[in-house]
Amino acid sequence: MATVVGLVGSYGGLNAGDEAILTVAIAQLRAAVAGVEIVVFSRNCTHTERHHDVERVVAAREAVREDLLAEIERLDLMLLGGGGILYDREAEFYLRLVRLAQEVGVATATYAIGAGPLERPADRESVAAVLNEMELISVRETAAKRLLEEIGVERDITVTADPALLLEPEPFTQRMLEREGLSDGQRLIGMSVREAGRAMSETPTSEYHALLANAADFMIDRFEAQVVFVPLERKDIREAHRVMGRMAAPEHAWVLKRSYGPRELRGLMERLELAVGMRLHFLVFATTAGVPVAALPYATKVRDFLESLGIRSPDPERAGHAGALLAHIDRLWDRRDEQVTHIDESLSPLRDAARENVRLIVDLLESRASAAAS
């Protein structure tokens, strides 16, 4: 009889990082669990069915309780994750599905989740209550473990690493470059921008866009490069155009016009000389492609990831100042070969930690099968 595993997360094409995690999770489960049947609880069933090879897709938000229970009761295990889905005002949606599984006796576990910000008392209480009923908890960074312990999670928490570190690329071909108006002969620098995060919450929007525009103009002039804005979410396109609107040399900047999957975006990274960005998975894709990276001010999870690689980030107190940011990028360019060598050495243990995610799941499934048979 097939083992049935359900995956609950922010799946459905809203974010390329989440899609990368789902891609890797499916591949890991297929390789490790013979004959596994995978059910994805998706926010866009059509997208998930089109882009992922799974047995079933369930409308996570639209389905009524009875239909959800019918799907959940078939599961041997429900996995929550991965990625940063446990945060204020959004966590409850995912917890609802896990809570239903726990009510009908289905085993539940997390899969390399991130957590935070969690400041609302109701969300903190809900997260702790649901996770304390889980069989297994794995998180992708130490900061997430610290936060979960702080809000009252008492079960053992294992720190692994982001599954997207294991994503296999697809080539970003010459034809794909040409369709974007780019060519092999150009020096390309990738940028990832999004709305201002907590790190820039006190900076006026106009100043925020001006800071990013200054960084783009500096790289175009200093490195004789073309800047390619790489959106990981649809709304990133709007932010990129706002930055271009503040640039002195927007004719040397492009926003990717077509929609690409995570494996194609990972392939694009191999065309870049430098990656400067805010989105965590943009930086994950770049580092695994051997591209030097600089983080723009956004969130602690970005800083945590770079610190796990031993990469220095701009001082958060000064990152919003153009001079400090440009100096950081300038130093990185001069030492980019050194950083690439360092990344290459640091990635191996992180990838091993990412592989630990599926080993923990297999151990859990085997222990439950043994208990059921005895």
FILUMGU-879885 format. One record per residue (C-alpha): residue in one letter; x, y, z. Coordinates in steps of 0.1 Angstrom, whole numbers. Example, Ala and Ser with C-alpha at 12.3 -4.5 7.8 and 13.67 -1.06 7.14 Angstrom:
BEGIN
{"a" {123 -45 78}} {"s" {137 -11 71}} 
***
This chain:
BEGIN
{"m" {0 0 0}} {"a" {14 34 -10}} {"t" {26 59 16}} {"v" {6 91 12}} {"v" {22 124 21}} {"g" {5 158 21}} {"l" {24 190 16}} {"v" {10 223 30}} {"g" {27 256 22}} {"s" {25 287 1}} {"y" {23 268 -31}} {"g" {6 277 -64}} {"g" {31 300 -82}} {"l" {29 330 -60}} {"n" {67 330 -52}} {"a" {95 313 -71}} {"g" {113 305 -38}} {"d" {83 285 -25}} {"e" {80 267 -58}} {"a" {117 258 -55}} {"i" {111 243 -21}} {"l" {82 223 -34}} {"t" {102 211 -64}} {"v" {129 198 -41}} {"a" {105 183 -16}} {"i" {88 163 -43}} {"a" {121 151 -57}} {"q" {134 142 -23}} {"l" {103 122 -14}} {"r" {102 104 -47}} {"a" {139 93 -42}} {"a" {135 83 -6}} {"v" {101 68 -2}} {"a" {92 40 -26}} {"g" {59 44 -43}} {"v" {51 76 -24}} {"e" {18 93 -33}} {"i" {21 131 -29}} {"v" {-8 154 -23}} {"v" {-3 192 -25}} {"f" {-26 216 -7}} {"s" {-22 245 -31}} {"r" {-34 281 -34}} {"n" {-36 277 -72}} {"c" {-44 241 -82}} {"t" {-40 248 -120}} {"h" {-5 261 -115}} {"t" {6 232 -93}} {"e" {-9 206 -116}} {"r" {9 222 -146}} {"h" {43 225 -130}} {"h" {46 196 -106}} {"d" {44 159 -110}} {"v" {21 149 -81}} {"e" {-8 125 -77}} {"r" {-33 150 -63}} {"v" {-38 187 -58}} {"v" {-63 202 -33}} {"a" {-76 237 -33}} {"a" {-63 247 1}} {"r" {-83 279 5}} {"e" {-115 273 -14}} {"a" {-123 237 -2}} {"v" {-149 233 25}} {"r" {-141 214 57}} {"e" {-157 181 46}} {"d" {-137 180 14}} {"l" {-105 188 32}} {"l" {-111 161 58}} {"a" {-118 136 30}} {"e" {-83 143 15}} {"i" {-65 146 49}} {"e" {-79 113 62}} {"r" {-61 95 33}} {"l" {-27 108 45}} {"d" {0 89 64}} {"l" {18 122 71}} {"m" {11 159 66}} {"l" {42 181 61}} {"l" {40 218 69}} {"g" {65 238 50}} {"g" {90 248 40}} {"g" {98 284 39}} {"g" {88 313 60}} {"i" {50 307 64}} {"l" {46 311 101}} {"y" {42 348 105}} {"d" {16 372 119}} {"r" {-19 371 103}} {"e" {-10 344 78}} {"a" {1 315 100}} {"e" {-35 306 110}} {"f" {-44 296 75}} {"y" {-17 269 74}} {"l" {-23 259 110}} {"r" {-60 252 102}} {"l" {-51 224 78}} {"v" {-25 209 102}} {"r" {-51 211 130}} {"l" {-76 192 110}} {"a" {-50 165 104}} {"q" {-42 163 141}} {"e" {-79 160 149}} {"v" {-83 129 127}} {"g" {-51 113 140}} {"v" {-28 119 109}} {"a" {8 124 118}} {"t" {21 160 113}} {"a" {56 174 109}} {"t" {73 205 96}} {"y" {97 206 67}} {"a" {124 231 71}} {"i" {101 260 79}} {"g" {110 296 87}} {"a" {92 316 114}} {"g" {85 352 122}} {"p" {77 379 127}} {"l" {53 365 153}} {"e" {43 394 175}} {"r" {5 390 178}} {"p" {-3 370 210}} {"a" {-30 350 192}} {"d" {-7 339 165}} {"r" {21 330 189}} {"e" {-3 309 210}} {"s" {-17 291 179}} {"v" {17 283 165}} {"a" {29 269 198}} {"a" {-2 248 203}} {"v" {-1 232 169}} {"l" {36 226 168}} {"n" {36 210 203}} {"e" {13 183 188}} {"m" {37 175 160}} {"e" {58 144 156}} {"l" {88 162 142}} {"i" {99 198 138}} {"s" {126 210 115}} {"v" {135 246 108}} {"r" {158 261 82}} {"e" {177 285 105}} {"t" {187 289 142}} {"a" {167 321 145}} {"a" {135 302 137}} {"k" {143 277 164}} {"r" {150 305 189}} {"l" {117 322 181}} {"l" {97 290 184}} {"e" {112 282 217}} {"e" {105 317 229}} {"i" {67 315 220}} {"g" {64 282 239}} {"v" {72 253 216}} {"e" {85 225 238}} {"r" {91 197 214}} {"d" {126 191 201}} {"i" {135 213 171}} {"t" {161 203 146}} {"v" {179 230 126}} {"t" {185 218 90}} {"a" {188 241 59}} {"d" {167 255 31}} {"p" {157 228 7}} {"a" {162 252 -23}} {"l" {199 247 -18}} {"l" {194 214 -36}} {"l" {175 227 -66}} {"e" {188 214 -99}} {"p" {190 241 -126}} {"e" {177 241 -161}} {"p" {198 260 -187}} {"f" {189 296 -194}} {"t" {196 293 -231}} {"q" {209 318 -256}} {"r" {174 320 -272}} {"m" {159 328 -238}} {"l" {185 356 -233}} {"e" {176 370 -268}} {"r" {139 370 -261}} {"e" {147 392 -231}} {"g" {167 416 -252}} {"l" {200 404 -237}} {"s" {231 388 -252}} {"d" {261 367 -242}} {"g" {285 395 -248}} {"q" {270 417 -220}} {"r" {283 418 -184}} {"l" {251 411 -165}} {"i" {244 419 -129}} {"g" {212 406 -113}} {"m" {191 426 -89}} {"s" {162 415 -68}} {"v" {140 442 -53}} {"r" {107 441 -34}} {"e" {87 464 -12}} {"a" {106 478 18}} {"g" {108 453 46}} {"r" {112 458 83}} {"a" {148 468 78}} {"m" {137 499 59}} {"s" {103 505 76}} {"e" {112 540 87}} {"t" {125 551 53}} {"p" {101 570 30}} {"t" {92 551 -1}} {"s" {107 577 -24}} {"e" {140 575 -6}} {"y" {139 537 -6}} {"h" {135 536 -44}} {"a" {162 562 -48}} {"l" {186 541 -28}} {"l" {181 511 -50}} {"a" {183 533 -81}} {"n" {216 547 -69}} {"a" {230 512 -64}} {"a" {219 501 -99}} {"d" {234 532 -116}} {"f" {266 528 -96}} {"m" {270 492 -109}} {"i" {262 501 -145}} {"d" {289 529 -144}} {"r" {315 513 -122}} {"f" {314 478 -137}} {"e" {303 486 -172}} {"a" {274 462 -168}} {"q" {238 458 -176}} {"v" {214 453 -147}} {"v" {187 427 -149}} {"f" {159 429 -124}} {"v" {148 393 -115}} {"p" {112 392 -100}} {"l" {104 362 -78}} {"e" {69 374 -72}} {"r" {46 393 -95}} {"k" {46 424 -73}} {"d" {84 426 -76}} {"i" {79 437 -112}} {"r" {61 469 -100}} {"e" {89 477 -76}} {"a" {116 471 -102}} {"h" {99 496 -125}} {"r" {96 521 -97}} {"v" {134 518 -91}} {"m" {141 522 -129}} {"g" {120 553 -128}} {"r" {145 569 -104}} {"m" {176 557 -123}} {"a" {199 580 -143}} {"a" {207 552 -168}} {"p" {175 531 -171}} {"e" {184 523 -207}} {"h" {210 499 -192}} {"a" {184 480 -171}} {"w" {159 454 -179}} {"v" {131 436 -160}} {"l" {125 400 -170}} {"k" {94 401 -192}} {"r" {86 364 -193}} {"s" {76 341 -164}} {"y" {101 315 -154}} {"g" {101 286 -131}} {"p" {126 283 -102}} {"r" {149 259 -121}} {"e" {151 283 -150}} {"l" {158 312 -127}} {"r" {186 291 -111}} {"g" {200 286 -146}} {"l" {199 323 -152}} {"m" {222 329 -123}} {"e" {250 312 -141}} {"r" {249 340 -166}} {"l" {255 367 -140}} {"e" {287 383 -128}} {"l" {272 396 -95}} {"a" {238 393 -77}} {"v" {226 421 -55}} {"g" {192 416 -39}} {"m" {166 414 -12}} {"r" {147 381 -19}} {"l" {162 352 1}} {"h" {158 327 -27}} {"f" {173 350 -53}} {"l" {204 349 -31}} {"v" {201 311 -26}} {"f" {199 306 -63}} {"a" {229 329 -69}} {"t" {252 313 -43}} {"t" {245 278 -55}} {"a" {254 290 -90}} {"g" {288 303 -77}} {"v" {279 339 -81}} {"p" {291 366 -56}} {"v" {262 382 -37}} {"a" {254 413 -18}} {"a" {223 416 3}} {"l" {201 447 1}} {"p" {184 456 34}} {"y" {152 436 39}} {"a" {149 409 66}} {"t" {168 390 92}} {"k" {163 357 73}} {"v" {185 370 45}} {"r" {212 380 70}} {"d" {209 346 87}} {"f" {214 328 54}} {"l" {245 348 45}} {"e" {259 344 80}} {"s" {255 306 76}} {"l" {278 309 46}} {"g" {302 332 65}} {"i" {294 362 43}} {"r" {293 396 57}} {"s" {262 417 52}} {"p" {260 455 52}} {"d" {256 469 87}} {"p" {218 471 92}} {"e" {222 505 109}} {"r" {239 519 78}} {"a" {224 498 50}} {"g" {199 524 42}} {"h" {226 550 34}} {"a" {237 551 -2}} {"g" {274 557 6}} {"a" {276 526 29}} {"l" {258 504 5}} {"l" {278 514 -26}} {"a" {310 510 -7}} {"h" {300 475 3}} {"i" {292 466 -33}} {"d" {324 481 -45}} {"r" {345 461 -20}} {"l" {326 429 -30}} {"w" {334 435 -67}} {"d" {371 437 -59}} {"r" {370 406 -38}} {"r" {344 386 -57}} {"d" {367 357 -66}} {"e" {376 354 -29}} {"q" {339 353 -19}} {"v" {331 327 -46}} {"t" {358 304 -32}} {"h" {345 309 3}} {"i" {309 302 -8}} {"d" {320 270 -25}} {"e" {337 257 6}} {"s" {307 267 28}} {"l" {279 252 7}} {"s" {288 216 12}} {"p" {278 214 49}} {"l" {247 235 42}} {"r" {236 211 15}} {"d" {242 182 37}} {"a" {219 198 63}} {"a" {193 204 36}} {"r" {194 166 28}} {"e" {187 159 64}} {"n" {151 171 59}} {"v" {141 140 40}} {"r" {161 117 62}} {"l" {141 129 92}} {"i" {109 123 74}} {"v" {119 88 63}} {"d" {129 79 99}} {"l" {95 92 111}} {"l" {76 71 85}} {"e" {96 40 93}} {"s" {91 43 131}} {"r" {53 47 126}} {"a" {52 17 103}} {"s" {71 -4 128}} {"a" {48 7 156}} {"a" {17 -1 135}} {"a" {30 -36 127}} {"s" {39 -45 163}} 
***
